[in-house]
Structure formats: structure tokens, C-alpha cells
Amino acid sequence: MSLPLDTARRVHVRAPGKINLFFEVGPVGDDGYHDVASVYQAVSLFEDVWASHADVTSLSVSGDVDVSGVPLDASNLALRAARLVTGAVGWEGGIRLEIHKGVPVAGGMGGGSADAAAALVAVNDLIGGGLSSGDLHALGSQLGADVPFALLGGTAVGTGRGDELAPALGRGSFAWVLVADGGGLSTPEVYGTLDRLRADADIAPDRATPSVDPAVLRALRSGDAAALGAAIRNDLQLAAVHLRPDLAVLIDEGLAAGALGGIVSGSGPTVAFLASSAGHAREVAERLGAAGRQAHAVSGPVAGARLV
């Protein structure tokens, strides 16, 4: 592929982190993977990615959060995303990616997936790749279940491995308080722990094929925060709390601070607390802050990866 280049051009894309309002995990398959049924919501913590032309493909990372655990080698999802785009269109030039992270690293909020989604959009625009949104979603699905959702944004139901997405009908905005309580958890370790706990206690998943609780979808459609707070659930929370018992203490603190509900997001350790309004979220965040927690009031849903 050869097109006239504006070598000074720098494309900026912003993509959101996510929380899981609901996450049901099916039994482990012969391949070691699980089918899931999830409700994702994109929230107002963002990753910013800039793409520009370079002699060789490279990456730099900064952030408002601790970025020491972010890989800078070929395993980085954003670099992999950039190379998927250039490979798909036959582009042979180098790409410089600059990432500024606002989503906690290894916190169960899909920050790395948001980086990848932003890189897909940014590189496609930078090189005039001409890939459609469907093309980008297909490439994103090669990188992990959360990448297609970071492209889509909003609120969505994910089935299969979590990457078969359907937008969820919703009314209004929901206010959340997020506490990223350090000490990232490994997603494979959390799933493995869940499998062991289920086997040891002879607890089978609710259904062989996971599905979303209708009460969650009704609460979203009506915009009823109290009903949603009563319905949120995450099967991985059992394993996350087993690995990090302090998360149970944190959830109790958030509920005592007035939250309508609390849930470990994804594989954790970020905990999301639902509030009745933006003002209520600020109050809950202040109470948790007074208890020594780093709490952030956010809202959702927000849009997926977009050019800035």
C-alpha cells in the first residue's frame, strides 16, 4: 500500500474503560475456556492513544495511574492492534503509539483492551486504511473479548466468549464510584480459582449456557438504579475475594457508605459501587476517601473509541 503521507500528522483517539454489571460464567470447556454472559457498561475513565508515522513501530506509556506493569514489548495489545491494521491493508511503514492511561492497570476494567481499540481506530485513520467498523471489530476480536466492546461502548450484552455483542436498551445515565484497590489480579488465575472452588464445593454453574438475569435488563431499560443495585452479580467475585479477602471488606465499606450495590468488576480487583445520582456518588466517594480509599465518581454509559 502506498499513499501520499503527512508525516507530521498525529491522530488522537480516546476509548473508555468498562465495568461488568453482570457476569455469569459457564463451566470450563475442554479447551480451558468458559462461555460467559455479561453486561458491559463503558464508563468515564479513559485511555488516550496517539498514533503517528515513524521509521519503526514503537510504544511509550504514561498515565494518571501506575503504569509500571504495562508491557512495552510485542505482547502489548495496542502494538498488536496496530500491527493487525497495517497487516490487513499491506502497510509497511512504522507507527509510533503514545498511550496515556486513566484506567487502572490489571484492575478488571479493560484498560489494555481500550488501548487496543483506540489503536485500531487511530492507525486505520492515520494510514487511510479504509477498514470499516465491522472490519475493526473482527480484528479486535482476535485480541480479546473486551476489545470489541471498547470499540462499541455504551451498554451491551456479551455472550459466547464475551465478544458476541448486542447493544442493551437503557434509559438515562448511571452513577458509579470506583475503587481500584491496588494489587492487580491475573485473569487466568481468577478463572482457575473459580473452577477449583466450584469443584471443591461441588457447585455447578447456574446454567450450562450462561444468560443474563432479566432483572438487570429491566432495570437498565427503566433507568432504575435501585433495582439495578439489587440485581448486579459477578461469578468471578467469589474467586477474586478468595484471592483477595480484603475486597469483601471494601465491598462492606461501600455499602455502609450508602451505595445501592457493590460488585467486583470483571476479574478485579477494582470494585464498582452504584449510586442513585451523581451527587450521591460524590458523597459515597467522599465517605470512602475519608476511610483511606482512593475512590472516583464516574458515570456510564459513554461512547466507545472515538477520534478526538
N, C-alpha and C positions, 0 to 999 in steps of 0.2 A: 504494500500500500504506500503510495507516495502522493502527498498533498502539500501545497504551499504552507509553511509554518510561520506562526507568530511566536518566535522562540521566547519572547518576554512574557507571554500570556501565562496567567496563574488562575486556575479555576478553583473556586471555593464551594464546598458542599457541606451541609450540616445534616446530621442524622441523629435520631433520638435513641436514648436508652429505653428499656421496656421493663414492665413488671408483669408477672403472671397472676391474674386474678383467680385463676382456677387451673389446676394441673393434675390430671389423673393419669397414672402410669400403669400400663398393662403389664402382663407377665413378660419376663425376659425371653426372647426368642432364641432359636438355635444359633443365630448369628451373633448373639450377645447384645442385640439392640432391643429397644422397647417401643411399642406403639404408645402414643400419648393422645390425650385430648386436652387442649389448652385454650385458655382465653388470654390473649396478649393485649396489653394496652401500652401505647407509646406515651412517655411522659416527658416533662420539660426539663430534663437533663440531657445535654447534647455533646456529641463528638463533632469537631470541626476538622475537615480534611482539605488541604490544598494540593493540587496536582500541577506540575509544570514540566516543561521539557528539560532533559538533561542528557549528558553523554552516556551515563549508565543509570540503571534503575536503583534507587536508594530510598531510605526512610529515616525520618527523625521524629521524635515524640517528645512532647511537653504536656503539661496539664495542670489543672486545678486540684488534681488528686495525685496520690502516689503512683508514679509510672515505672517504678523500679522493676516491676515484674513483667513489663511488656517486652516481648521478644522483638529484636531488631533484625533478625535473620530471615531466611526464606520461609520459616514457619509462620510469620506474621500474616494474619488473614487479609489485611489491607494490601500487602505486597502480592499475595497470591491472587487477590481480586484484580489488581492492576494487570498482572501477567495474563490472567484469563481474558481480559478485554483485548489486550494487544495481540494475544494469540488468536482470538476469534476473528479479528479483522486483518491479520497479517502485518501488524505494525512492528517494525524492527528497531525503533528508536528507544532511548531510555526515558524513564519517568522518575521525577522527584516527588515523593509524597512527604508532606508535613502534617502531622497529626497533633491536635490539641485536645486532650481528653477532659471531659467533665463528668463522665460516668465512672463510678468506682471500678477498679480493675479486679477481675475474678470475684465480682460481687453478685453474680446471678442476674445482672441487668442487661446483658448482651452488648457491652461496650465494644468488644472486639468485633462482633458482628455488625454493629453500627459503623465502625471504621471501614469494614469491608464493603458495606452497602454504599457508603459515601465515596469510596474509591472507585467502585463500579461506575457510578454516575459521573464522577469527576473526570476519570480517564476517558470514558466514552465521549464526553463533551470536548475535552482538550484536544483529542486527536481526530475529531469529526468521525467517530466510528460508525455512527448511524444505527447503532443497535437499539431496538425497541425496548419498551419497558418489559415486555414478555421475555425478550432475549436476556435482559439483565437479571430477571427473576430466575431464569433457567441456570444462568451462570452462578447466581447466588446460592442456589440450592446445592451446588457442588461443594460449597464451603461450610455448610451447616444449616440447621433448621431455623436459626434465628435471623439469618441474613435476609431471606425473602420478606420477613415481617419488617425488618428495619427499612427496607425499600418501600413497603406499603404504608406503614404507620397506622394511626387511628386505633381502632379496637377490632380484633379479628379472632376467629376460632381457628385453631390449628389442629389438624388430625394427622394420622399416619405417623411419621417421624416428627411431626410438628410443623412441617413445611408445606402441607396441603392447606392453603389458607382460604377462608371465606370471610369477608367483612361482617362484623356483628353490628346489628342495628342498635343504636344508642341515642340517648337524649341528654343533651347538656354536657357539662364538664364535671369531673370528679376531682376532689382534693385529697392529696396523699401527703404523708410525712414519711420520708425515707431515712433510715439509719443504717449506714454502711459501717458495720462494727469491726472492721479490720480482719486480718487473718483469713484470706481468701480460701474457699473450698474448691477442691478439684471435682468437676462434674462427674467424671468416670468413677471417682471414689464414692461420691454420694449415691449414684445409681447402684454401685456394687454393694454398698452398705444397706440400701433399701432391700435388695434381693436377699441378702443374708438375714436381715431382720425378719422378713416375711417367711423365709424358710425355717428359721429357728422357732418362730412362734406359730408356724403352720397357718399363716394368714394369707389367704389368696386375695388378689386384687378384686375389687368390686365386680368388674366385668372383664371377660376375655378381650373384648374390643372396647377400649375406653370411649366414653362420651361425656359431654359437658352437662352438668346439672342444669335442668331447665330454669331453676330458681335464679341462677346467675344471669341467664339471658333475659328473663323477665325484669330483673332489677335494672339491667342496663337499658332496656327499652323504655322503662318508666322513668329513668333517672333517679331512682330511689336509693340514696346512699345507705340508709339504714338497712334496707333489705339486702343490698349487696354485701354490706359488712357481715351480715349473718350467714351469707352463702359462700364466701370465698374459702377456698381449700387448696392445699398443695400436698400431694402424696409424698413428695421429696422432703417435706418438712420433718417427717419422722426421722429420716436418716440424717438430715442436717443437724437437728437437735441432738441426736445420738453422738455425732462427731463434735458438736459444739454445744454442750449443755447450757452455756451462758445465753444462748439465743432464746431459750424458754424464759429465762429471767427478763430479757429485753422485751419479749412479747408481753409479759405480765406488766412491765412498767408502762408500756404504751397504752395498754387497756386501762390501767389505773389512771393514766394521764387524760383519759376521756375519749380515746379512739373508738370508732364504731367496730373495728375489727383489725386484726393484725395477722400478717402472713409472711413467711419466708419467700422471697422472690426467686423463682427458678431453683437452682441448686444452692443458693445462698452465697454468702451469709447476710446479704442485705435484707432487712426486714421492712416491709411496707405497711403503714398504718393508714386506714381510711378515716377521713374526717367528713363532717357534714357540709363544710363550706371552706373557702379559702381562709376566712378569719379563724374558723375553728382549727384548721391545720396549723396556722401560726401559733395558736395557743398551745396545741399539743406539742409542737416543736420546741416552744419556749420551756414547757414543763420538762421535756426530756433533756433539753440543754442544761437546765438547772440541776439535773441529776447526773450531769457529766457526759451526756451522749452528744454526738455530732449529728444533729437532725436537720433535714432540709425539707421545707414545704414545697411541693411541686403540684402540677396539675396534669390531667390527661383526659381525653386523648389529644395528641398533637400529630402533625403531619410526619410522613416518612422522609427519607433522604431527599433533599431539595437543593438546587443551586441557590447560592446566596448572591 
